[in-house]
């Protein structure tokens, strides 16, 4: 039997994976546990496994693995935690900087997005209302496992010494997992950094039926300038100097589908008439345009972006192809709108 679980690396996922491994062992016996992101990873595990049963976990599956799981028609489990808590857990548990944690949370969210509304999915959400008995019962029913009587009591006892089916999962997580305390309302950052991180994290929240927002905003501060990837963009940008890439990034991720990106530029002191190229890089250059900047004023750009693989981060690059003797440039936030929902996710045989 293949037990497949997907979701972000988080406190809730840590506890759920331990619990799912326990349920699998008690009910099915010995099994192999693997982490995989691609069909190649999964096929390799299936070809070399030593046990009859397999538990697969992926926090950032590629499109090939998603197609394989949906095409196989096996039931699977989605673990859901508020993106604010995922972000803060990555900082506390892994010691990541907040911008690195933001990009990683974006990867988790975008790659798993196509799985949430599948009828094959059991969506388990971190909640104070979810009890130990409900968790075990929902998992067993969804996977078709018989956990009645002594088997059920044995599982409860192994998941918590009390063996109490009415005990809150949230209470157990706080007892057993370090750095697990949730925030949910806002990230644990100074106010200015909060104002940058929260719009991105809010765009990762699924609605009741599993859909993500179709309009989102990426603050311009997340673009990468001359100071490097871990430093917020300093504006306005001085165009005086040699030909170079003025900005790139922000290395965030979008779910598979067709998107439109809107970007505004504020120009000042550009009397010599500088020109720029803008391109979208998503594994390869998807679109490139060249344009002359006005001496002063504002201009807006709209770019269509087909996202075919969510594991690949998105870059918007502004390139100054020739040296400049003057000019100031300020980049506005990126506003993103879904144009069409990707629904061509066909099954791939495992």
N, C-alpha and C positions, 0 to 999 in steps of 0.2 A: 504493500500500500504506500502511496505517496501522500504525505501530509505537506501542504504548501502554505507558507505564511509570508505575508508581505506587510511592510510598514516601516516607519522611520526608526532609526536607532535612538531609543529613548528609554526612560525609566519604565514606562508601561510595557514596552516591547521586551525589555530585559526580563521582567517578571513573567510576562505571558509566554515567552519562549521556554523558560524553565518549566512553567506549568504544562505547556503543550508537550514538552519532552517527557515529563512525568506521566501524563495521561497516555501518551503513545507507548511508553515502556510498560506501564501497568496493564493496559488492555491488549496490546499487540505483541509485546515481548521485545527482544533486542532489535535495535534499529540503528541506521547511520544518520548522522546529522551533518548537513552541509550548508554553507553559505554560497550562493551563486547569483550572478548577475546576467549571465548569457545562456543561450541554449547549449553552447559548447560546454560550459561549466556543468550544466545539468546532465548532458549526455555522458560526459566523462565520469560523473559520479555514479550514474546508472550502470555504466560499464565496469566499474571497479568496486562497486559496493560488495560488502561481505555479508550484510544482513538482508533479510527478506524485505524489511520496511525501511522507508527513507523519509526524513523530515527535512524539507527544503525551506530556507529562509533567505529573503532578499529585501534589502532596503532601497535598492535602486536598480530594478530590472530593466534591461534594454527591451526594445520593441520585439526582438525575436523571442525572448523568454515569455513576454506577455502573450504573444500570439500562440506560443506553444501551450501555455497553461489554459487559455480560453478555448483553444481548439481541441484540447484533450477532454474537455467537459468534466473535469474533476472538480469537486467542491474545494474551495480554498478559504483562507482566513485573512482578513485585512485588520491590522491593528492601527487604531487612530488615537492620536493625542494632540491637544492644542499646539499649534506651531510655536507659540510663545514658550511653552514648556519644553518642547523639543529643542528650541534654540538655547534656552538657558541651561538645559541639562548638558548639551554639547560643550558649553563653556565650562561648567563646573566639573563634569566628569572627564572630559578629554583635554581640558586646559586650552581650548581654542580661543583665539581672539573673536570679538563679536561679529566682525565682518566675515571671517572665515566660517563661523557657525551659521551665519545668515545664508551664505552661498550653499553650504551643505544641506541645510534645511530645505532650501529651494530645490536642490537635486532630489531629495527624498520625495517631496510633494509632487513635482512634475512627472517623475518616472512612474509613480504608482497611480496617478490620476485615472488612467483608463480602466482600472480594476474595480473602482469603488461602486459603480452602479451595475455591475454584472450580477445576474441572478444566481451565479455560482458562488458569490462571495458572502461570507458571514462577517459583518462589520462590527468589530468589538471596539468600543470607545471607552477611554478612561473616564470613569464617573464615580462619584460617591455613592450612587444608587446601585451599582453593579455588585452583587454578592458572590461569594465563593461558589455557592450552589448553582446560581444562575450561570456563572461562567462555565462550570463543568458541564452543566446540562445543555447549554447552547452549543458548545463545542461537540459534545457527543452526538447530539441530534443532527447537527450539520454534516458531520463526517460519517454518520451511520454506525457509531460505536455503541456497544451494549455496556453500560456502566451501572447497572442496577445492583442493589444489595451490598454485599461485602466489598465488591469491586469499587463501588461508589464511595463507601466509607473509607476504604484504603487510600483512594486518591485524595479525598479531603484531608485526611490525616497527614499525608505526605506534603501537601501544599501549605498546611498550617497546623501547628501542634494542637490547636483547639479542635480541629475537625468540624468546626461550626459552619454549616452551610449558609447561615445568615450573616456571617462576618463580612464586612465591607472589603472589597478588593482594594480600595483606596487606603484603608487602614493597614492592610497587609503590605502593600507596596512601600508605605512610609516606614514600616517596621523593618523590611528586608532589603530595600534598595537604597544605597547611599545617594545623596544629592537629588532625591526624588521629589522634594517638596514643590508643589505646583505654584505658579503665579497666575497664569491665564489672563489677567487683566492687561498687563503691559510688561515689557522686558525689563530686566534689572540693569538699566543703563542710565546715565545722566540724561536730562531732558532733551538736549539737542540730538544725541545719538538715538534716543527713543523715537524722535520725530522722523528719523531716517529709516529705522528698522521696522517700525510698526506697519507702514503701508505695505511693505513687502510681505511681512508675516500674515497680515490680514488677508492677503490674496491667496493664502494657502489653506484657508478654512473652508471645508466642504459644507454644503447645505444638507438639509434633512435627507435628500435623495442621492447624495453623493457627488453633487456637481460643485465645481470651483467657480468663483466669479469670472465673468467673461470680460470685465473691464478692470484694469489694474494700473498702478503707477509705480515706476521705479525712480526714486529720487536721484537727481543728477550728481549728488555728492558721492554716489557709489562708483561713478566712473573712475578709471585709473588715469592719473596724469604722470608728470615727471617724478613725483615723490614715491611712486610704487603702489602695489596692489593693496597694502594694508593701511594706507593713509587716505583720508577723505580728500576729494578733489578740491583744490584751491582755485577760486574764481575771483575776478575774471582772468582768463588765460591771455598771457602776453604773446602775440603772434610774432613780434620782433625776434628774428633769429633764423637759423637754417631750416631747410626742408625737414619735416619730421612728422611723426604721428602725435597729434595734440592730445587726444584722449582715446581710450579703448575700454573694453569691458561692457557692462559691469560683472560679467561672468555669472549671471543668474540663469535660471532654467525656465522653460515654458513647456506645458503639456503639448503633445502631438496635435497638430492642427494648423489652420491658416490664421495668421495674426496680422494686424496692422499696427505699426509703431509710428507715433507722432512725436516730433521733437522740435522745439523752438530754439532759435539762436538770436542773441542780442549782440549787435555789432556796434563798435565805436572806434573813431579815429582811424578808419580804414581808407584814407584818401588815395593811396596808391593802388587800390583795387586788388586785394588778395583773393585768391581762389582756393577752394577746398575740394577734396574728394570725400565722400561718405560711403562706407560699405558695411554690409552686414556679414559677419563671419559666423558660420554654424557648421563647423567641420570643414567647410569650404566657403568661398565667397559666394553668397547667394544673390547679392545685388550691389551694384556700384553706380553712383551718380557723381558727376562733377558740376560745380556751380561757382559763380562769382559772388562774392560778398558785396553788399552795398556799402557806401562810405559810412553810413550809420543807420540804425533802426533795427527792426525785428523781422525775421523771416521764419517760416515754418516748413518742415519737411515731413512727408508721409511715405512710409516704406512698407511694402507687403513682405511678410516673412513666412515661408512654409517651414514648419518644424516637423521633421521626420524622425528624429531621435532625441528624446528628452535628456538623455545622459550627456549630450553635448551642450556645453554652456553657450550662451548667446553673447556675441560681441558686436558693439556698434563702434566703428572706428572713424574718426575725423582726421584726415591726413592733409597736411600742408605740403604740396608737391614742390614748391619753390620757396626760397628764402624770402623773408619779409622784412621791411624796414620800419613797420609800424602796425598798429591795430590791436584792439582788445576784443575778446570774444567771451561771451557768457552762455553756458549751455543750460537749457531748461530741463525739467523733469521729463522722463519718457512716459507717455501715456499709451497704453496697449489695449487693443480691442480684438476679441476673437471674431473672425469673419465667417468661419465655417468649422463645424465640429468634425473632428476626424472620426469616421465610423467604419473605415476599411481595415478592421483588425481581424484578419482571417486566421484560422487555426493553422499551426505548424505541427506536424507530427513529431512526437518525442521519440 
